[in-house]
Amino acid sequence: MGKRLEEIGLELAKALGIIRALVRRHARNHSGSGALPQLPNVAKDGITRHTRAVPADVNPAVGDSGPNTADSDDSTTLAALLEEAKAASPQERIAWRDRIASYDRLAIAGVTPWLSDSTLAAFAIRVIWTVGEHGAPEEATKALRGARPKLSPALQGDVDWALASLKTAQKRDAAKPAEAAVGATPVARTREAPRMSTTTRRRST
């Protein structure tokens, strides 16, 4: 019984790894709207049926070449995206913002050198702001504040806008747990006082 439970646990771990990798890949490769692809139903069909069709780079059943494989792949893919964005025209470059920003802290590190380039700085500010809006506000704020003094007045205005937006987002996120706690607190029901009759009672004679 214990051995079977251990096997089930390993299968579930592999299944979750596949699902996380597929969702992550979809978020990076599809920026437009549309129906999401059907993810594997491992609980219903088992893991073997689905792992055959999963690409080797996201399939834990194929084998793991080391704990840093995913990070290495991320860095390689991000580097390619950065090169594409750099080669794009200023009008088309914004199309790479969300895909680059999906790499979170790696994205901030990747575009921070661009802040010293007048042709790429505006795009870098928007990438860093997007990362901050979606999960790393402290790192984004630190990067923008550090770069601000070296920028032109126009770009400093962009940084000020991004910092103000991130500050508002942080306040909003901080308020959500408090609002949820208030909503979950049961409200004590006050007991209604008995109503007095306005009809004058007749005195019995």
JONORRA-V860686 format. One record per pair of residues at least 24 apart in sequence whose ideal C-beta (glycine too) atoms are under 8 Angstrom apart, sorted by the first residue. I is the first residue (numbers start at 0). J is the second residue. If there is no record, write none. Layout:
# JONORRA-V860686
i->I j->J
i->I j->J
This chain:
# JONORRA-V860686
i->10 j->41
i->10 j->45
i->10 j->46
i->11 j->41
i->12 j->59
i->13 j->46
i->13 j->50
i->13 j->59
i->13 j->60
i->14 j->39
i->14 j->41
i->14 j->42
i->14 j->46
i->16 j->59
i->17 j->41
i->17 j->46
i->17 j->49
i->17 j->50
i->17 j->53
i->17 j->57
i->17 j->58
i->17 j->59
i->20 j->57
i->21 j->53
i->21 j->57
i->23 j->101
i->24 j->57
i->26 j->101
i->27 j->76
i->27 j->98
i->27 j->101
i->27 j->102
i->28 j->98
i->30 j->94
i->30 j->97
i->30 j->98
i->73 j->102
i->73 j->105
i->74 j->105
i->77 j->102
i->77 j->105
i->77 j->106
i->77 j->109
i->78 j->109
i->81 j->109
i->81 j->110
i->84 j->122
i->85 j->113
i->85 j->119
i->89 j->118
i->89 j->122
i->92 j->122
i->93 j->122
i->93 j->125
i->96 j->122
i->96 j->125
i->96 j->126
i->96 j->129
i->97 j->129
i->99 j->126
i->100 j->126
i->100 j->129
i->100 j->130
i->100 j->133
i->103 j->130
i->103 j->133
i->103 j->134
i->103 j->135
i->104 j->130
i->104 j->135
i->104 j->138
i->106 j->130
i->107 j->135
i->107 j->138
i->107 j->139
i->107 j->142
i->111 j->142
i->111 j->146
i->114 j->142
i->114 j->146
i->114 j->149
i->114 j->150
i->115 j->146
i->115 j->149
i->117 j->151
i->117 j->154
i->120 j->150
i->120 j->154
i->121 j->154
i->121 j->157
i->124 j->154
i->124 j->157
i->124 j->158
i->124 j->161
i->125 j->157
i->125 j->161
i->127 j->161
i->128 j->161
i->128 j->164
i->128 j->165
i->131 j->161
i->131 j->165
i->131 j->168
i->132 j->164
i->132 j->165
i->132 j->168
i->136 j->165
i->136 j->168
i->136 j->169
i->136 j->172
i->139 j->165
i->140 j->165
i->140 j->166
